[in-house]
Amino acid sequence: MDIPLLPDLDNVLHQPVRTRIIAYLTARGTATFKELKEELNITDGNLDAHLKKLLAKSYLQSEKQTVKKGRPQTLYKLTSEGAEAFAEYIETLKRVLSPIFKSDKD
């Protein structure tokens, strides 16, 4: 089986927690810090570190809101750059993995 060399993958997205954050927001649209923390089952510090990397790359945008009793809440949303990068990342993975799945059918 001839497998192509692994192309350069987006280092920001090619990390399991960040891939899951982007996938979740792709399906959901928006989510609060608390929702992401509960869905991903990770600590505040871990989630914060990953969100900072995604925000720095402009893959996410955040919006501070005030909710019940004046408590602050941050809402996260995928940007168009983030959506495009994620789509490209998925397509790259499909190209790399397609020979493996084709050989299973033979």
C-alpha positions, 0 to 999 in steps of 0.5 A, spaced: 500 500 500 502 506 497 501 512 503 502 519 501 507 523 506 503 526 511 502 533 509 503 539 514 497 539 518 495 545 522 498 545 529 493 549 532 488 544 530 492 538 530 491 537 538 485 533 540 482 538 545 482 543 540 479 539 535 474 537 539 472 544 541 472 546 534 468 540 532 463 542 538 462 549 536 461 547 528 455 543 530 453 547 536 454 554 533 456 557 540 458 555 547 459 558 554 466 556 557 462 552 562 458 548 557 465 547 553 468 544 560 463 540 561 462 537 554 470 536 554 470 534 561 477 538 562 479 543 568 478 550 567 486 551 566 486 546 561 480 549 557 483 556 558 489 554 555 486 551 549 481 557 548 487 562 548 491 558 542 484 558 538 483 565 540 490 567 538 489 564 531 483 568 530 479 561 529 474 563 535 471 569 537 469 571 544 463 575 547 463 577 555 456 577 557 452 578 564 447 573 566 443 572 572 445 576 578 450 580 574 455 574 573 459 574 567 459 569 562 463 568 556 460 565 549 465 562 544 463 562 537 467 559 531 470 565 526 469 564 518 477 563 519 476 557 524 471 554 520 475 554 513 481 552 517 477 546 520 474 544 513 481 544 510 484 540 516 478 535 515 479 534 508 487 533 509 486 528 513 481 525 508 486 525 503 491 522 508 487 516 510 483 515 504 488 509 501 488 506 508 480 505 507 481 503 500 485 497 502 480 495 507 475 494 501 480 490 497 
